């Protein structure tokens, strides 16, 4: 017997957040939830573009022990939905979740991992068809992660005092936005519950932050990479590889066994990432 509970309000980090974090931490290391690492949810909750007014559409499914065993969510913007996550393969639970989405969301897209065989069968029974795939890439941290930097650049050291304005600029320019952005509100720089500033890596020259890799890790096997950016005029000189490898080295020292990124960019394959699974969108 399962019960349904929605996110209680439009607060980014409400009283349910900690339990959701534990659920995602437990389920997303490997297998059919690896595309939705806990850090993806925290990145979403901390994002300046989050559709806060839609937070109450996030749905939790609880078992008889009142534990979260399933969850549907969007990712930052409501149009990017519905991610269906679960901790077991009980058919009654999965059917309940699929039928809930069909009943409550006219769009009826469901996003699942390519390894989620039982759920795929249920979606097929409900006339869903697969449409779009996105790769989940992994880097085995047993591999070499040595890198070099071109002359005139350095990597931000552990304990580095991050300049928020330069941090915002490397994100803005690195995602190919033009002009000078309005400064973010100070609260956007407040640390989210499990962020770790020592895992934010920058390649710098004397003038600016030129490239950046953010990586998320607390414990378990898997670290999550989000985001990786390089300002256009500093691309193709090895800075992106350097910041990613430095980030990988730091989480390896903390106990991570691998790191994942959701991407189909050739860059990641060139620096040693391999495909682990796919995120698949199914349309009703």
N, C-alpha and C positions, 0 to 999 in steps of 0.2 A: 504494500500500500504506500503510495507516494502522495505528498502534498505539494501545493504550488504556492510560492511566495514571490512577490515582486520587490524590486529595489524600493525602499520605503520613501525616499524623497529625492530631490534633485541636488543634494549635497555630494560633492565629488568623493569624499572619504567619510561615508556615514558609518553607523554602528555595525553594518553588515560587512564592511570592507575587509576587516581582518579575517573573518571566516572565509570569504571568497578568496582572499590571498592564499590561505592554507589549502583550500581545495585545488586551486590552480597549481600551486607548488607541488602538491602530491601527484597530480595527474599529467603534468606537461613535460616530464623529463624525456620520455620516449613514447613511441606508439601513436595512438589515434588522437591524442590531444597536443602533440608536440608543436603544432602551428600556433597554439595560443598559450605561450609561456606566461607565467604570472606577470612578468615585466611588460608584456604587451598591454595588459589591462591597466597597469600602473602608469605606463606612458600615456595611454588614452586619458586616464583620469587627470593627468597633470597637463594635458595639451591645451594650448591657447584656443584651439578651434573645436574643442569638445562641444557637442550638442547636449548641453546640460539639461535642457528641457525634456530630453528623451530618456533620462536615466531610469525613470520608473517603468520603462519597457523591459529592462533587464529582468529576467525571470529565473528563480531558483527552484529546484526540485529537491525535496527532502524525503529521506526514508523514515521508517518507523522510529529510528533512534534520533531523529531530528538532525541528521547529518546531511550536508549538501552532497548530492550524488549526480546532479545534472544542472546545467546552466545554459540559457540562451542570452546572447549579448550582441551589441553592435561594436564597431571599432571606430571611435572618435566621432565620425559623422554618421548620422542615422541611416543614410543611404547605403552604408557599408554594413549590411546585416544579412542574415541572422546566423551567427556562429553557434553551433550546437555542440556543447561539451559535456562529457559524462565520465564517470569513474568506474562504471561496470557495463556489462553487455546484456543486462536483463531486458528481454524483449518487451515486457510490459512497460518498463520505464521509457525505452526508446520510442515505442509507439505513442505513448502519452505525450512525449516531447514534440514529436512530429505533428501529431494531431492538434496540439496546442498552437503551434506556429500556423498551421493551415487555418485554424479558426480565428486567430487574432491578428494576422498580418496578411493583407490583401496581396502584397508583393510575393510572398511565399518563396523566397530564395532561402535555401539552407546550405551552409558552408561547413564541410566536414573534411577530415583527412582521408587521403587515398587508401590508407591501411584499415579504415573503419568498415570492415566487411559486413558485419551484422547490420549496421545502420544503413549501409548502401542498399542492402536487400529490402529493408523496410521502405526506403525512399522509392525504390523501383515499384514496390507493391502499391504505393500511393501515386504512381504516374509521374514522379519527378524524373527529370533527365539531366545528365551532367552537361555543363556548358564550359566554364572557364577554369583553367588550372593555374596555380602559382606554386613555384618550387619552394620547398623548405630545404635549405642547404646546411650542411654541418661541417665543422672543422674538428678533426680529432686532435686533441692537444698533446698526443704523443709525438706529433710531427714537429719538425724544426720550425721555430718561429723567430729566426734571426732576420734582421733587416738593417739597412743602411739609409742614411739621409744625405741628400745633396748638400754641398757647402752652403753655409749661411742660414741653415735651419736647425731647430732643436725641438725635442719632445718635452712637453710639460712634465715636470717631475711629480712624483707622489707627494702630496701635501701642498701642491701648487695653489696659490690663491687666485681663483678664477675671476676675471673681470667680466661682469655680467653684460656690459655693452659689447665687448669684443666677442663674447660667446653668442649673443644674439646676432651679431653681424655675420659670423661665419655660418650660422644656420640659414640666415636670410639669403646671403649671396650663394652659399653652397647649394641651395635648392633653386638657384637660377632666378631668384626674384630681383627685379631691377629697383634702382633708387635706394634711398635711405629710409628704413622703416621707422614708424613711431616706436618709441621705447616701450617695452613691455612693463606692465605694472609690477611693482616689487614682489607682490605675492606669487607671481608666476615663477620666481626664482627660489621660493621657499622649498626646501627639500621635501619630496614625497616620502611616504613612510619607509620605503626600502631602497631609496636611491643612495648612491655612494659616490660622492664627488671625486674620490681618488680613482674611480674607474672612468672618469671623463678625460679623454686624452686629446691633446691638441698638438699639431705641428705648427711651429711659430717661426717667423723671422723677427726682425727688430721692430716691425711696424704693426703686424696684425696676426691674428690666429688664421692660418691658411687652410688647415684641414682639421677635421674632428671625427672621432669615433666615440660614441657612447656605448657602454656595455653594462649589462645588469646581471648581478649575481649576489646571492646570499649563501646558499648551500645547496647540496644535491649535485647531480651530474652536469647540469646544463646551464650555460650562460647564454644570454640573449643580446644580440647586437642591434642597436637602434639609437641614433641614426649614424650614417656615415656620409660625410659631405666634404667636398673640396671646393674652394673658391675657383671660378673658371680659369683665371690667369695662372693658377698654380697647379693645374692638372697635368698628368702624364709625366711627372718627374719623380714619382715614387712616394709621395706624401700619404696618399690614401692607404697604401700597403703598410707604411710605417705606423700610422696611428692604429690600424686594425691589429697588427702584430703586437704592438705594445699593449693594447687592451687585452689581447689574448694571453699574453705573458702574465699580466696582473691577475686575471681570474684563475689561471693555472696555479699560480702561487697560493691562491685562496682555496684550492681544492677542486675546481671544475675539471671535468674530463673531456668536455666538448663544448662548442659554441654553435649556435644556430643563427641563421638570418633568413628572412623571407624575401627572396629576390630571384630573378632570372638573369641578372646582369653577368655578362661574361667576366667582368673584373674578379668576381669571387671565385670562379673556377680557376682563373689564372693564378691566384695566390693560394690555392690548395683546398678550397671547399669542394665538397662532393654532395650530390643529391641524396637526401635522406627519405623524403616523401613529398607529397603534393597536397596543397590545399585546393579542394574542388568545390565549385559552386554548382548546386543542383536547383533547377527551375521547375516550378509546379505548373 
